[in-house]
Amino acid sequence: MSVDYPVPAGFLERETEVKKSRFIARVVPVASRDEAKQWLARAHADHPDARHVCWAYQIGRPGAAAEAAMNDDGEPSGTAGKPILGVIQHKDMGNVLVMVIRYFGGVKLGAGGLVRAYAGAAESVLSEVDRVVQKPVETVRVIMGFADEQPLRHWCEGREALIENVEYDATVKVTLEIPRDRIEELKEFCEARGLEMDTQSNREEVME
């Protein structure tokens, strides 16, 4: 799903050490609870001997998240998941999951030490991950003659418009995905050449 707020550009892992305990922080973009669960299962599979796999995620727009959750995974309540989520919220980033995998080093850190360690691990990975803003897109179908296909393809180049499907019969039907802020520009192109254009929303209204 395309969004108009910053999300992590991809997976990133960083490791820190506090009093012989290893803290392996991972950040990854997620768009649903099920997707977060899949990444957590992978973390447990990758580190079966770790003492804790603590985590937090925020799905949706920063500051108004549709869903957020956290888990201390056996650490004292409020010392792991909450500080991880706090760092996520401070970074003004949506659709993000941060996992911190801990290998206990034999020295107890205390509640304050744990909060600082987990927050520091989250900061280490969130401060380095690249961000990307995905513009909202619209699915559009353009119906044209054969001579108009190449000009349309040329128009799409450099305008972030992705051709998803082309059907050939008596006419050419091109289905493309286009940033919403380019819709008016495409309409002008189609009107100038006499092409027929309709959006996904228009087709849904007809089906109803």
N, C-alpha and C positions, 0 to 999 in steps of 0.2 A: 504494500500500500504506500502510495506516495504521500509525503507529508511536507509541510512548509516550515518545519522547525528543525534545529540541529539534532542529528542522531549519530552514533558512532559509525565511522566509515567501514569498520570491519573488526575482526578479532585481534586482540592484543593481549600479551601476557608479560608481566613484570614480577620480579622477586625481590623481597626485602628480608632482612634478618634483624630480629630484636632479641637480645639475650639468648642466643643460640636457637630460638624458634624461627623456622622458615615460614614466611607468608608469601604465597604465590597468588598474585591477583590476576584475574582475567576479566576483560570487558568484551562484550559482544552486543550487537544490535538484536533486539527481539521485538516482535509485534503482537505477541500473545502469550498467555500463561503456558500453553502447551509447548510453545517454542522454548520458553525459559526452562521448563522441566526437562526438555531434551538436552539442553546444554548442561544442566545440573547433573543429569545422569552420566553424561560424558566426563564431567569433572570427577565424579566418584569412580568411574571406570579407569580414568587415567591415573588416579592417586588413591588406590584402595587402602593404603597403609596410613593415610593422613588422619590426624586426630579429629579435625573439624573441616567441614566445607560450609562456610558461612556465606550469606548472599543477601542481595537486595536488588529489586528492579523497579523501574518506573516506566509505564506504558502510556503513551499519549503526550499531550502538550505539556511542556515544563510549566510548573506553577498551577496547572489545572489538569493533572494526570487522570486519565480514565481509570487507571488501576495502579496500585503500588503494593509491594509486599516485601517482607524481610524475614530472615531466619538466623538464629544464633547457633544452631546445630550443636547444642550441648555446652556452649560457653555460657557464663553467667548472664542472666537476662539483661538485655540492653547494652551489652558490651561489644557486640559484633555487627549484627544486622542493622541496628539503628545508626551507628556511626557511618556505616557504608552508605546507607540511604541518605544520610545527611550530606555526605560529600557529593553524591549524585545530584541532589536537589540544588546544591550550591553551584554546580557546574552548568545549570540551565540547559540540560540535555534530555531529550525524550527517547522512548523506545530503547532503553538501555538496561542491561543486566550486568552486575558486577559480582563475581564470585571470589572469595578469598580462602584459599586452601592452606591450612596450618599444620605443620609438622612440629610437634611439641619438642622443645630443646632441653627440658628438664628443669627450667627455672620458671617459677610462677611469676606472672606479671602484675597481678592484682587488677581490680576493676578499672582503675584509671589507666594503667599500663595497657590493658587490652583495648580500651576505647581508642587510645592514641595509636596503637599498633594497627588495628583494623582500619581506622580512618587514614592512617599514613599509607597503608597498602592500597586502599582504594584511590587515594590521591595520586600515587605513583603511576597507576595505569590510566586514570582518567585525564591526567595532565598531559599525557603523551599521545593518546589516541587521536587520530584525525577525525574531523567532523565533516558531515555532508548534509546539505539541505536538498531534499527531493521535492521538486515542485509538484503540486497537484496536477493530475493529467486527466484527459478526457478521451474516450474512445470515439472515433469519428469514421464514418463511411462516406467515401466520395465516389459517385457514379459518373463515368465519362466515356468518351470515345477513345479508340486506340491511340490516336495522335496526341492525346492529352496526358498519357501516362508518364512519358519521360519528363515533360515540364513539371508535373507534380513531384516526381522523384527529385528533380533538381531543387524545387522549392523546399522540400523537406530537409535537404542537406544544410547543416549549419543552423537549423531551427529546432533542434532536439526533438524532431518528429520521427517516430519509429513506425515503419510500415510493417504491419503484423501479418497481413494476408492480402492476396490478389486473386480475384475470380474473373475468368474470361468466359464470356458467352457472346451475346449480341452486343454487349457493352463491357466495359472494364469496371469492376467494383473493387476499390482499394479500401481496406480497413487499416487505420493507423491510430497510433497513440500519440497524443500531442499535449504539451503543457497547456493548462487551462488559459494562461495569459496570452497564448498565441491563437486562440479560437477566432477572434475578430479578424486577425490578419489572414487566417485561412479562408474565412468567409469572403473577404475582399478578393482574394485570389480566385476563388470559385466563381464569384459573381462576374468578375472581369472576363472569364473564359466560358461562362454559361454552363458550369458544372453543377450537378446536383449533390448536395451535402446534407447529411443528417448526423446527429449525435446519438450516443447510447441512450441518453435520457429521453430523447424524442422517440426512439424505437420502443422503449419501455412503456411510454404513455400510449402508443398505438396498440401494444399488446394487451394493456389493461382494458 
